């Protein structure tokens, strides 16, 4: 049996498992015009839900993923630093 050149780790397995997710998340954002709407300026989740007609739960998941991909930035209202 040949030996693997890269060590098998939980992190490496997770990369394979979720490798399909980023393109699907980006596609969902494009289909719901998220980038177009945010190009006009920052908006609340409530405003984005109304404009995209997406559910708050689904849109939050997409937006949080896009922040994780560093495609969007998130502004925390009322947050102290």
Gaussian input, Z-matrix of N, CA and C with variables (Angstrom, degrees):
# hf/3-21g

backbone

0 1
 N
 C     1     B1
 C     2     B2     1     A1
 N     3     B3     2     A2     1     D1
 C     4     B4     3     A3     2     D2
 C     5     B5     4     A4     3     D3
 N     6     B6     5     A5     4     D4
 C     7     B7     6     A6     5     D5
 C     8     B8     7     A7     6     D6
 N     9     B9     8     A8     7     D7
 C    10    B10     9     A9     8     D8
 C    11    B11    10    A10     9     D9
 N    12    B12    11    A11    10    D10
 C    13    B13    12    A12    11    D11
 C    14    B14    13    A13    12    D12
 N    15    B15    14    A14    13    D13
 C    16    B16    15    A15    14    D14
 C    17    B17    16    A16    15    D15
 N    18    B18    17    A17    16    D16
 C    19    B19    18    A18    17    D17
 C    20    B20    19    A19    18    D18
 N    21    B21    20    A20    19    D19
 C    22    B22    21    A21    20    D20
 C    23    B23    22    A22    21    D21
 N    24    B24    23    A23    22    D22
 C    25    B25    24    A24    23    D23
 C    26    B26    25    A25    24    D24
 N    27    B27    26    A26    25    D25
 C    28    B28    27    A27    26    D26
 C    29    B29    28    A28    27    D27
 N    30    B30    29    A29    28    D28
 C    31    B31    30    A30    29    D29
 C    32    B32    31    A31    30    D30
 N    33    B33    32    A32    31    D31
 C    34    B34    33    A33    32    D32
 C    35    B35    34    A34    33    D33
 N    36    B36    35    A35    34    D34
 C    37    B37    36    A36    35    D35
 C    38    B38    37    A37    36    D36
 N    39    B39    38    A38    37    D37
 C    40    B40    39    A39    38    D38
 C    41    B41    40    A40    39    D39
 N    42    B42    41    A41    40    D40
 C    43    B43    42    A42    41    D41
 C    44    B44    43    A43    42    D42
 N    45    B45    44    A44    43    D43
 C    46    B46    45    A45    44    D44
 C    47    B47    46    A46    45    D45
 N    48    B48    47    A47    46    D46
 C    49    B49    48    A48    47    D47
 C    50    B50    49    A49    48    D48
 N    51    B51    50    A50    49    D49
 C    52    B52    51    A51    50    D50
 C    53    B53    52    A52    51    D51
 N    54    B54    53    A53    52    D52
 C    55    B55    54    A54    53    D53
 C    56    B56    55    A55    54    D54
 N    57    B57    56    A56    55    D55
 C    58    B58    57    A57    56    D56
 C    59    B59    58    A58    57    D57
 N    60    B60    59    A59    58    D58
 C    61    B61    60    A60    59    D59
 C    62    B62    61    A61    60    D60
 N    63    B63    62    A62    61    D61
 C    64    B64    63    A63    62    D62
 C    65    B65    64    A64    63    D63
 N    66    B66    65    A65    64    D64
 C    67    B67    66    A66    65    D65
 C    68    B68    67    A67    66    D66
 N    69    B69    68    A68    67    D67
 C    70    B70    69    A69    68    D68
 C    71    B71    70    A70    69    D69
 N    72    B72    71    A71    70    D70
 C    73    B73    72    A72    71    D71
 C    74    B74    73    A73    72    D72
 N    75    B75    74    A74    73    D73
 C    76    B76    75    A75    74    D74
 C    77    B77    76    A76    75    D75
 N    78    B78    77    A77    76    D76
 C    79    B79    78    A78    77    D77
 C    80    B80    79    A79    78    D78
 N    81    B81    80    A80    79    D79
 C    82    B82    81    A81    80    D80
 C    83    B83    82    A82    81    D81
 N    84    B84    83    A83    82    D82
 C    85    B85    84    A84    83    D83
 C    86    B86    85    A85    84    D84
 N    87    B87    86    A86    85    D85
 C    88    B88    87    A87    86    D86
 C    89    B89    88    A88    87    D87
 N    90    B90    89    A89    88    D88
 C    91    B91    90    A90    89    D89
 C    92    B92    91    A91    90    D90
 N    93    B93    92    A92    91    D91
 C    94    B94    93    A93    92    D92
 C    95    B95    94    A94    93    D93
 N    96    B96    95    A95    94    D94
 C    97    B97    96    A96    95    D95
 C    98    B98    97    A97    96    D96
 N    99    B99    98    A98    97    D97
 C   100   B100    99    A99    98    D98
 C   101   B101   100   A100    99    D99
 N   102   B102   101   A101   100   D100
 C   103   B103   102   A102   101   D101
 C   104   B104   103   A103   102   D102
 N   105   B105   104   A104   103   D103
 C   106   B106   105   A105   104   D104
 C   107   B107   106   A106   105   D105
 N   108   B108   107   A107   106   D106
 C   109   B109   108   A108   107   D107
 C   110   B110   109   A109   108   D108
 N   111   B111   110   A110   109   D109
 C   112   B112   111   A111   110   D110
 C   113   B113   112   A112   111   D111
 N   114   B114   113   A113   112   D112
 C   115   B115   114   A114   113   D113
 C   116   B116   115   A115   114   D114
 N   117   B117   116   A116   115   D115
 C   118   B118   117   A117   116   D116
 C   119   B119   118   A118   117   D117
 N   120   B120   119   A119   118   D118
 C   121   B121   120   A120   119   D119
 C   122   B122   121   A121   120   D120
 N   123   B123   122   A122   121   D121
 C   124   B124   123   A123   122   D122
 C   125   B125   124   A124   123   D123
 N   126   B126   125   A125   124   D124
 C   127   B127   126   A126   125   D125
 C   128   B128   127   A127   126   D126
 N   129   B129   128   A128   127   D127
 C   130   B130   129   A129   128   D128
 C   131   B131   130   A130   129   D129
 N   132   B132   131   A131   130   D130
 C   133   B133   132   A132   131   D131
 C   134   B134   133   A133   132   D132
 N   135   B135   134   A134   133   D133
 C   136   B136   135   A135   134   D134
 C   137   B137   136   A136   135   D135
 N   138   B138   137   A137   136   D136
 C   139   B139   138   A138   137   D137
 C   140   B140   139   A139   138   D138
 N   141   B141   140   A140   139   D139
 C   142   B142   141   A141   140   D140
 C   143   B143   142   A142   141   D141
 N   144   B144   143   A143   142   D142
 C   145   B145   144   A144   143   D143
 C   146   B146   145   A145   144   D144
 N   147   B147   146   A146   145   D145
 C   148   B148   147   A147   146   D146
 C   149   B149   148   A148   147   D147
 N   150   B150   149   A149   148   D148
 C   151   B151   150   A150   149   D149
 C   152   B152   151   A151   150   D150
 N   153   B153   152   A152   151   D151
 C   154   B154   153   A153   152   D152
 C   155   B155   154   A154   153   D153
 N   156   B156   155   A155   154   D154
 C   157   B157   156   A156   155   D155
 C   158   B158   157   A157   156   D156
 N   159   B159   158   A158   157   D157
 C   160   B160   159   A159   158   D158
 C   161   B161   160   A160   159   D159
 N   162   B162   161   A161   160   D160
 C   163   B163   162   A162   161   D161
 C   164   B164   163   A163   162   D162
 N   165   B165   164   A164   163   D163
 C   166   B166   165   A165   164   D164
 C   167   B167   166   A166   165   D165
 N   168   B168   167   A167   166   D166
 C   169   B169   168   A168   167   D167
 C   170   B170   169   A169   168   D168
 N   171   B171   170   A170   169   D169
 C   172   B172   171   A171   170   D170
 C   173   B173   172   A172   171   D171
 N   174   B174   173   A173   172   D172
 C   175   B175   174   A174   173   D173
 C   176   B176   175   A175   174   D174
 N   177   B177   176   A176   175   D175
 C   178   B178   177   A177   176   D176
 C   179   B179   178   A178   177   D177
 N   180   B180   179   A179   178   D178
 C   181   B181   180   A180   179   D179
 C   182   B182   181   A181   180   D180
 N   183   B183   182   A182   181   D181
 C   184   B184   183   A183   182   D182
 C   185   B185   184   A184   183   D183
 N   186   B186   185   A185   184   D184
 C   187   B187   186   A186   185   D185
 C   188   B188   187   A187   186   D186
 N   189   B189   188   A188   187   D187
 C   190   B190   189   A189   188   D188
 C   191   B191   190   A190   189   D189
 N   192   B192   191   A191   190   D190
 C   193   B193   192   A192   191   D191
 C   194   B194   193   A193   192   D192
 N   195   B195   194   A194   193   D193
 C   196   B196   195   A195   194   D194
 C   197   B197   196   A196   195   D195
 N   198   B198   197   A197   196   D196
 C   199   B199   198   A198   197   D197
 C   200   B200   199   A199   198   D198
 N   201   B201   200   A200   199   D199
 C   202   B202   201   A201   200   D200
 C   203   B203   202   A202   201   D201
 N   204   B204   203   A203   202   D202
 C   205   B205   204   A204   203   D203
 C   206   B206   205   A205   204   D204
 N   207   B207   206   A206   205   D205
 C   208   B208   207   A207   206   D206
 C   209   B209   208   A208   207   D207
 N   210   B210   209   A209   208   D208
 C   211   B211   210   A210   209   D209
 C   212   B212   211   A211   210   D210
 N   213   B213   212   A212   211   D211
 C   214   B214   213   A213   212   D212
 C   215   B215   214   A214   213   D213
 N   216   B216   215   A215   214   D214
 C   217   B217   216   A216   215   D215
 C   218   B218   217   A217   216   D216
 N   219   B219   218   A218   217   D217
 C   220   B220   219   A219   218   D218
 C   221   B221   220   A220   219   D219
 N   222   B222   221   A221   220   D220
 C   223   B223   222   A222   221   D221
 C   224   B224   223   A223   222   D222
 N   225   B225   224   A224   223   D223
 C   226   B226   225   A225   224   D224
 C   227   B227   226   A226   225   D225
 N   228   B228   227   A227   226   D226
 C   229   B229   228   A228   227   D227
 C   230   B230   229   A229   228   D228
 N   231   B231   230   A230   229   D229
 C   232   B232   231   A231   230   D230
 C   233   B233   232   A232   231   D231
 N   234   B234   233   A233   232   D232
 C   235   B235   234   A234   233   D233
 C   236   B236   235   A235   234   D234
 N   237   B237   236   A236   235   D235
 C   238   B238   237   A237   236   D236
 C   239   B239   238   A238   237   D237
 N   240   B240   239   A239   238   D238
 C   241   B241   240   A240   239   D239
 C   242   B242   241   A241   240   D240

   B1=1.4543
   B2=1.5270
   B3=1.3482
   B4=1.4616
   B5=1.5251
   B6=1.3066
   B7=1.4624
   B8=1.5160
   B9=1.3039
   B10=1.4647
   B11=1.5184
   B12=1.3344
   B13=1.4600
   B14=1.5243
   B15=1.3223
   B16=1.4628
   B17=1.5238
   B18=1.3010
   B19=1.4637
   B20=1.5246
   B21=1.3123
   B22=1.4636
   B23=1.5214
   B24=1.3266
   B25=1.4587
   B26=1.5212
   B27=1.3181
   B28=1.4674
   B29=1.5300
   B30=1.3367
   B31=1.4643
   B32=1.5334
   B33=1.3174
   B34=1.4666
   B35=1.5275
   B36=1.3123
   B37=1.4698
   B38=1.5229
   B39=1.3314
   B40=1.4636
   B41=1.5264
   B42=1.3204
   B43=1.4613
   B44=1.5253
   B45=1.3316
   B46=1.4659
   B47=1.5274
   B48=1.3030
   B49=1.4547
   B50=1.5198
   B51=1.3300
   B52=1.4608
   B53=1.5173
   B54=1.3161
   B55=1.4498
   B56=1.5130
   B57=1.3154
   B58=1.4628
   B59=1.5200
   B60=1.3193
   B61=1.4627
   B62=1.5319
   B63=1.3294
   B64=1.4711
   B65=1.5259
   B66=1.3321
   B67=1.4719
   B68=1.5326
   B69=1.3243
   B70=1.4701
   B71=1.5232
   B72=1.3243
   B73=1.4679
   B74=1.5234
   B75=1.3247
   B76=1.4637
   B77=1.5228
   B78=1.3231
   B79=1.4619
   B80=1.5319
   B81=1.3192
   B82=1.4724
   B83=1.5267
   B84=1.3278
   B85=1.4634
   B86=1.5234
   B87=1.3205
   B88=1.4656
   B89=1.5294
   B90=1.3253
   B91=1.4726
   B92=1.5276
   B93=1.3368
   B94=1.4650
   B95=1.5362
   B96=1.3530
   B97=1.4629
   B98=1.5271
   B99=1.3114
   B100=1.4671
   B101=1.5271
   B102=1.3234
   B103=1.4646
   B104=1.5241
   B105=1.3167
   B106=1.4716
   B107=1.5179
   B108=1.3214
   B109=1.4692
   B110=1.5211
   B111=1.3259
   B112=1.4645
   B113=1.5204
   B114=1.3249
   B115=1.4566
   B116=1.5257
   B117=1.3318
   B118=1.4664
   B119=1.5280
   B120=1.3197
   B121=1.4586
   B122=1.5114
   B123=1.3253
   B124=1.4672
   B125=1.5263
   B126=1.3308
   B127=1.4692
   B128=1.5163
   B129=1.2967
   B130=1.4605
   B131=1.5207
   B132=1.3110
   B133=1.4631
   B134=1.5267
   B135=1.3113
   B136=1.4626
   B137=1.5267
   B138=1.3297
   B139=1.4672
   B140=1.5253
   B141=1.3297
   B142=1.4621
   B143=1.5257
   B144=1.3202
   B145=1.4723
   B146=1.5257
   B147=1.3141
   B148=1.4648
   B149=1.5269
   B150=1.3289
   B151=1.4621
   B152=1.5265
   B153=1.3236
   B154=1.4668
   B155=1.5167
   B156=1.3279
   B157=1.4704
   B158=1.5262
   B159=1.3398
   B160=1.4655
   B161=1.5231
   B162=1.3237
   B163=1.4633
   B164=1.5198
   B165=1.3285
   B166=1.4686
   B167=1.5327
   B168=1.3192
   B169=1.4636
   B170=1.5365
   B171=1.3132
   B172=1.4572
   B173=1.5141
   B174=1.3293
   B175=1.4606
   B176=1.5294
   B177=1.3170
   B178=1.4786
   B179=1.5233
   B180=1.3167
   B181=1.4654
   B182=1.5253
   B183=1.3235
   B184=1.4620
   B185=1.5204
   B186=1.3208
   B187=1.4658
   B188=1.5275
   B189=1.3226
   B190=1.4693
   B191=1.5222
   B192=1.3250
   B193=1.4702
   B194=1.5236
   B195=1.3246
   B196=1.4584
   B197=1.5234
   B198=1.3202
   B199=1.4665
   B200=1.5257
   B201=1.3284
   B202=1.4595
   B203=1.5196
   B204=1.3379
   B205=1.4688
   B206=1.5276
   B207=1.3286
   B208=1.4658
   B209=1.5337
   B210=1.3326
   B211=1.4597
   B212=1.5230
   B213=1.3311
   B214=1.4640
   B215=1.5268
   B216=1.3186
   B217=1.4679
   B218=1.5209
   B219=1.2996
   B220=1.4698
   B221=1.5210
   B222=1.3168
   B223=1.4522
   B224=1.5175
   B225=1.3078
   B226=1.4632
   B227=1.5172
   B228=1.3265
   B229=1.4700
   B230=1.5159
   B231=1.3165
   B232=1.4592
   B233=1.5166
   B234=1.3186
   B235=1.4699
   B236=1.5259
   B237=1.3097
   B238=1.4627
   B239=1.5055
   B240=1.2950
   B241=1.4679
   B242=1.4889
   A1=108.40
   A2=118.66
   A3=120.65
   A4=110.71
   A5=115.68
   A6=120.07
   A7=109.69
   A8=116.16
   A9=121.65
   A10=109.20
   A11=116.25
   A12=119.57
   A13=111.57
   A14=117.77
   A15=121.69
   A16=109.04
   A17=114.17
   A18=119.71
   A19=110.15
   A20=116.04
   A21=121.02
   A22=108.04
   A23=115.20
   A24=121.83
   A25=108.82
   A26=117.83
   A27=119.16
   A28=112.02
   A29=116.89
   A30=120.16
   A31=110.73
   A32=116.91
   A33=120.75
   A34=111.16
   A35=117.10
   A36=120.34
   A37=110.96
   A38=117.70
   A39=121.24
   A40=110.67
   A41=117.80
   A42=120.45
   A43=110.40
   A44=117.16
   A45=119.84
   A46=110.91
   A47=116.21
   A48=120.85
   A49=112.18
   A50=117.34
   A51=120.97
   A52=113.22
   A53=117.29
   A54=120.87
   A55=113.63
   A56=117.51
   A57=121.55
   A58=112.36
   A59=118.27
   A60=121.78
   A61=114.35
   A62=121.02
   A63=119.08
   A64=114.51
   A65=120.74
   A66=118.02
   A67=113.15
   A68=117.17
   A69=119.95
   A70=111.40
   A71=116.73
   A72=120.85
   A73=110.25
   A74=116.60
   A75=120.47
   A76=110.21
   A77=117.53
   A78=120.69
   A79=111.21
   A80=117.23
   A81=120.35
   A82=110.47
   A83=116.97
   A84=120.41
   A85=110.96
   A86=116.48
   A87=120.52
   A88=110.60
   A89=116.92
   A90=120.42
   A91=112.12
   A92=116.32
   A93=120.14
   A94=112.74
   A95=116.11
   A96=122.06
   A97=113.43
   A98=117.65
   A99=121.48
   A100=110.95
   A101=117.36
   A102=119.95
   A103=111.30
   A104=117.22
   A105=121.16
   A106=110.95
   A107=116.43
   A108=120.49
   A109=111.45
   A110=117.35
   A111=119.90
   A112=112.20
   A113=116.86
   A114=120.17
   A115=110.55
   A116=116.41
   A117=122.16
   A118=111.35
   A119=117.31
   A120=122.30
   A121=110.98
   A122=115.87
   A123=121.62
   A124=110.14
   A125=115.53
   A126=120.94
   A127=109.74
   A128=115.52
   A129=120.51
   A130=109.08
   A131=115.83
   A132=120.46
   A133=110.36
   A134=116.68
   A135=120.48
   A136=111.20
   A137=116.31
   A138=121.12
   A139=110.34
   A140=116.81
   A141=120.02
   A142=111.80
   A143=116.91
   A144=120.30
   A145=110.51
   A146=116.57
   A147=120.30
   A148=110.79
   A149=116.55
   A150=120.11
   A151=112.99
   A152=117.68
   A153=120.75
   A154=112.64
   A155=116.07
   A156=122.96
   A157=111.32
   A158=115.53
   A159=122.01
   A160=108.87
   A161=116.25
   A162=120.14
   A163=109.41
   A164=117.32
   A165=119.79
   A166=112.19
   A167=117.13
   A168=120.47
   A169=110.97
   A170=116.87
   A171=120.74
   A172=112.72
   A173=116.04
   A174=120.07
   A175=110.95
   A176=117.22
   A177=119.87
   A178=110.82
   A179=117.00
   A180=120.36
   A181=110.62
   A182=116.82
   A183=120.88
   A184=110.55
   A185=117.20
   A186=120.78
   A187=111.87
   A188=117.17
   A189=119.82
   A190=111.29
   A191=116.65
   A192=119.85
   A193=110.06
   A194=117.54
   A195=120.70
   A196=111.92
   A197=116.68
   A198=120.47
   A199=109.06
   A200=117.01
   A201=121.02
   A202=112.87
   A203=117.17
   A204=122.09
   A205=111.05
   A206=116.14
   A207=123.85
   A208=112.01
   A209=115.78
   A210=121.27
   A211=111.33
   A212=116.04
   A213=123.01
   A214=108.21
   A215=115.22
   A216=121.34
   A217=107.54
   A218=115.23
   A219=120.38
   A220=109.04
   A221=115.44
   A222=121.51
   A223=108.24
   A224=116.42
   A225=121.27
   A226=108.93
   A227=115.36
   A228=119.81
   A229=109.77
   A230=115.82
   A231=120.39
   A232=114.26
   A233=117.15
   A234=119.91
   A235=109.37
   A236=114.44
   A237=119.98
   A238=109.31
   A239=116.51
   A240=120.16
   A241=111.08
   D1=129.05
   D2=-179.81
   D3=-68.74
   D4=149.79
   D5=177.67
   D6=-89.46
   D7=146.67
   D8=178.44
   D9=-81.11
   D10=138.55
   D11=-179.86
   D12=-76.63
   D13=-30.07
   D14=177.97
   D15=-103.70
   D16=138.97
   D17=179.99
   D18=-69.88
   D19=139.04
   D20=177.00
   D21=-83.52
   D22=118.61
   D23=179.89
   D24=-128.26
   D25=160.72
   D26=175.73
   D27=-57.30
   D28=-38.20
   D29=179.76
   D30=-63.26
   D31=-43.31
   D32=179.56
   D33=-64.80
   D34=-40.38
   D35=177.41
   D36=-63.84
   D37=-39.90
   D38=178.63
   D39=-65.07
   D40=-35.48
   D41=177.45
   D42=-61.97
   D43=-40.90
   D44=177.14
   D45=-67.97
   D46=-41.48
   D47=-176.29
   D48=-63.79
   D49=-42.11
   D50=-175.52
   D51=-104.81
   D52=15.29
   D53=179.45
   D54=-63.29
   D55=-24.98
   D56=-179.53
   D57=-81.88
   D58=-18.04
   D59=-171.74
   D60=-66.74
   D61=-46.81
   D62=-176.44
   D63=-54.94
   D64=-46.73
   D65=179.04
   D66=-62.32
   D67=-35.38
   D68=179.55
   D69=-69.67
   D70=-38.77
   D71=178.90
   D72=-67.06
   D73=-43.63
   D74=178.47
   D75=-63.60
   D76=-40.71
   D77=177.46
   D78=-61.34
   D79=-42.20
   D80=178.80
   D81=-62.70
   D82=-40.38
   D83=178.23
   D84=-63.82
   D85=-41.65
   D86=179.34
   D87=-65.82
   D88=-44.76
   D89=-179.42
   D90=-61.84
   D91=-31.41
   D92=179.90
   D93=-94.47
   D94=7.52
   D95=175.74
   D96=64.08
   D97=26.21
   D98=-176.97
   D99=-59.73
   D100=-47.24
   D101=-178.66
   D102=-65.03
   D103=-41.10
   D104=178.49
   D105=-61.72
   D106=-45.54
   D107=-177.70
   D108=-67.56
   D109=-38.12
   D110=179.99
   D111=-77.85
   D112=-17.58
   D113=175.34
   D114=-65.35
   D115=-24.98
   D116=177.87
   D117=-74.25
   D118=-18.62
   D119=-179.13
   D120=140.62
   D121=168.19
   D122=-179.82
   D123=-61.97
   D124=143.85
   D125=179.90
   D126=-140.34
   D127=153.88
   D128=175.67
   D129=-75.08
   D130=162.19
   D131=177.33
   D132=-62.24
   D133=-36.45
   D134=179.12
   D135=-62.44
   D136=-44.18
   D137=179.65
   D138=-65.54
   D139=-43.09
   D140=179.05
   D141=-63.91
   D142=-39.36
   D143=178.01
   D144=-61.91
   D145=-42.16
   D146=179.91
   D147=-65.41
   D148=-40.36
   D149=-176.46
   D150=-77.65
   D151=-31.01
   D152=-179.72
   D153=-94.07
   D154=-16.74
   D155=-174.77
   D156=61.43
   D157=30.65
   D158=177.49
   D159=-99.65
   D160=158.44
   D161=178.37
   D162=-73.94
   D163=148.61
   D164=177.91
   D165=-57.98
   D166=-41.52
   D167=-178.75
   D168=-63.01
   D169=-48.13
   D170=-179.60
   D171=-65.77
   D172=-43.28
   D173=-179.18
   D174=-66.96
   D175=-39.01
   D176=176.35
   D177=-60.70
   D178=-41.08
   D179=179.32
   D180=-63.03
   D181=-44.27
   D182=178.91
   D183=-64.32
   D184=-48.01
   D185=-178.23
   D186=-63.16
   D187=-42.64
   D188=178.66
   D189=-63.37
   D190=-38.23
   D191=177.55
   D192=-65.51
   D193=-42.41
   D194=179.36
   D195=-64.35
   D196=-33.80
   D197=174.21
   D198=-66.57
   D199=-42.01
   D200=177.55
   D201=-62.56
   D202=-33.15
   D203=176.99
   D204=-79.35
   D205=-4.55
   D206=-177.16
   D207=63.79
   D208=32.83
   D209=174.49
   D210=-94.43
   D211=-21.52
   D212=175.48
   D213=-133.12
   D214=161.63
   D215=173.65
   D216=-117.21
   D217=147.77
   D218=-177.08
   D219=-112.37
   D220=130.64
   D221=177.17
   D222=-103.32
   D223=122.65
   D224=-179.69
   D225=-92.52
   D226=113.07
   D227=178.38
   D228=-74.20
   D229=133.74
   D230=176.89
   D231=74.79
   D232=6.67
   D233=-179.97
   D234=-80.20
   D235=141.90
   D236=176.02
   D237=-104.92
   D238=144.63
   D239=-178.75
   D240=-113.81

